[in-house]
Amino acid sequence: MLISAFVLPALPFRRRDAGGPVRMRAALEQLGGAWIKLGQMLALRFDLLPAAYCDELFKLLNEVAPFPYAQVEEIVRQELGGAPDVIFRSFATQPFAAASIGQVHRAVLPTGELVAVKVQRPHIRELLRTDLDLMYAVARVLDWTHPLGATRSRQVVDEFARWTADELDYLIEARQAALLHEQSRGERRERIARVYRAYTTSRVLTSELIDGIPLIEIVAAVRQGNGTYLSALKERGYDLHAVVRHLDWNMLNQVYVFGCFHADLHPANLYVLPGNAIGYVDFGIIGQLPEAVRASLTRYSWLLFQGDLEAAIRELMRWLAPSPATDIADARQQLVRTHEAFLYDLGPDASDTSGGGEPLQPAGRRRPADDPAPRPDPGARRRGLSEDARHPGRPAPPAGPGLRPARPRPALLRAPAAAAGGRLVRPPVGPRSGVRGQLSPGPGAGVRRAARGPGAADLGRR
């Protein structure tokens, strides 16, 4: 099955056919375990796979069979010291969500709070270790054919193994949820579930119940053209355009203001709440940007939306490392064209704030109320206008390393990081580069991650 689904279609002499995405999704479903989770990760990697494959793998999100309640009872008893109906005032026997690592049950605490209790699948650590061994074996064969361009298959498996190891310890997820919950205080557009530490262990995680409309349900309705569902949603006061704007604003706020962000934003982890706010769950993967990277991304975005494409691309390319086969001049030109198309697609309302937020500002600065936001002007540099002539009275773009956060970071974020990894996140704002396989993140811009818990670290070692 592994050879027919992954190896043979990647051979250069094989003709590609329309059934490839379906066969890959079906194979991952049949293999189960970590393979489904790998497919879920690849569903969001349009930089690695063609859109047809990503769209098909999207079907793997939130479509995992639950495990029996008898096993749930046993795990809760081992972890919390009593059966679910003893520890909680009430506990639903049927899960309302199931994933490859665990499943989630509604419950009520003795003090009356509605909570979601995530219980880890039995023997999942051993199963994942076995699946990862197979993935590395397949990756060695796939790297002969380079199906992912310049990105080696082993690199993808390495990344998957690192993140999966963190997700196996729910205490890590609890700490990461606490970080995001603290920094979201007072934000009306986002809601981060609070964790109840007294009812949380490495295999059981109890958090505030986020009761809303699953975004994956809305996405499915849009893709299927389900007008009845979408009309009913509108009648209930939901505005999908506002939902998208709030998703964007929340991500910009997490990245540019705090440098700490939810890094597993697939639709099954997002809920739409009244007022078009966004509810977030599943914090097994978060990113923490070093200050130099956060400042550089802020400068890149500032320059981009001021229309200074040349300077923006220079800033972006600081964090991209060319492969031996990269034509730097050609890659730069492709980036210029892609950025120009991105700004053009934004149209004249690129700085519109009808979604309830402000246009992107350099951290530490706020636009005066009587100072209208400038329109992006991608042709200004080519017309020879200076920065002052383009936007008289506007501040110069942020210098980068000396930036301060626009709002104080939570105390938890000011604490020294437990560990520093070497994984780089590409800028979350702006267009895709359009140069897949040519440029990759360079060294020195790592995303800090929480230290792994006991029993999980060996998953990422090969």
Buried (B, 14 or more C-beta within 10 A) or exposed (E): EBEEBBBEBBEEEEEEEEEBBEBBBBBBBEBBBBBBBBBBBBBBBBBBBEEEBBBBBBBBBBEBEBBEBEBBBBBBBEBBEEBBEEBBEEBBEEBBBBBBBBBBBBBBBEEEBEBBBBBBBBEBBEBBBEBBEBBBEBBEBBBEBBBBBBBBBBBBBBBBBBBBBBBBBBBBBBBBBBBBBBBBEEBEBBBBBBBBEEBBBBBBBBBBBBEBBBBBBBBBBEEEEBEEBBEEBEEEEBBBEBBEBBBBBBBBBBBBBBBBBBBBBBBBBBBBBEEBBBBBBBBBBBBBBBBBBBBBBBBBBBBBBBBBBEBBBEBBBBBBBBEEEBEEEEBBEBBBEBBBEBBEEBEEEBBEEEBBBEBBBBBBEEBEEEEEBBBBBBEBBEEEBEBEEBBEEEEEBBEBEEBEBBEEBBEBBEEEEEEEBEBBBBBBBBBEBBBBBBBBBEEEBBBBBBEBBEEBBEBBEE
